[in-house]
């Protein structure tokens, strides 16, 4: 093989490798996005929710630890949108209400 053929072979290999890597990242990322919307809703009757004093509506809690304006949407453990439902690190595999609250509420750092 000539030097020119070696260079062409390397270029072809790098193009295929780069394309395969990009495709794998895109395909691997898609299921993660789909699963976030499919999480079952956490209910106040759930044992973990009870243990952490979770409520669906923060404005209706009587817990002394609750401060006005605290809710899941502004907690560092919540990774969902500001409205609706989303995942919380404290309740793996479940979605919590953005308007909800629990005793482990920790404000997001600015």
N, C-alpha and C positions, 0 to 999 in steps of 0.2 A: 504494500500500500504506500502511496505517496504521502507526503506531509500534508498536502492539500486535502486528500481524502480523509486523513485522520481528523483534521480540523472540522471538516463537514460532518463527520460521524459524531464528534463531540457536540457540535451545535445541535444536531438533530436529537441526540440523547437529552441534552439540557432542556430543549423545548418540550419534549414529551414528558420529562420528569416534572417540569414546572406546571404544565397543564394538568397532569395527574394530581399534583399536590393541591392546586387550586380547586379542582373538582372534588377532591376528598374533603377539603375544608368546607366547601359550600354544602355538600350533601350531608356531612356530619353535623353541621350547624342547624339544618332545617328541622330535624325532629325535636331538638331542644326548644325551639320557639313554639312548635305545635303543642308540646306537652304542657307548657306553662298555662295555656288557656284551658286545658283539660283537667286541672287539679280539682278534686272534690272540695266543696266548701266546708270550712271548719264550722262546727256548731258549738254553741255554748254548753251543750250537754257532753261534749267530748271530754274524757278524763284529763287530758293535758290542758285543755282550755279552762276547765274548772280549777285546776291546780294553779294556773297563772291568772285567774280572775278575768279571763277574756270576755268581752261583751261586744256584740255586733255594732252598737251605737255608743260611742264614747260619751255622748251627752247624757246618757241614761245611767251611767255608773254612779254608785254611791260610795265608792272606795275613796278613802282619805288621801291616797297617794296620787290620785288623778288631779292634774292641773288643767285649768281651762286652756283649750286649744290643742291639747295632746291627743293624738290619734295615730293609727297605724301608718297613715300616709307620711307623717313626719318623724317616723321612728327609723333608726339605723338598721334594724333587722328586716324591715319591709323592703321588698325590691320591685313592687308593682307600680302601677300608675297612680296618680293622685286621686283618681275616682275609680269606683268599681271594686274589683277584687284582685288580689295578687298574692304571690308567694311570700312567706315569712320564714326566716331561718329558725325561729323558735318552734314552728309547727311544720316540720318537713312533710312534703307530700300533700299538703292542704293549702287552700287559698283562704285568705282572711279579708274582711271588709276593710277598705281604706279608711272608713269612718270608725272602725273598731278601736279597741284599746285593751291592754293587759298590764299587769303590775310590773312587767319587765320593760316597759316603754323606756327607750333611751333616745333622746333627741338626736337627729342627724347633725353631724358636724358641718359647719359652714365652709 
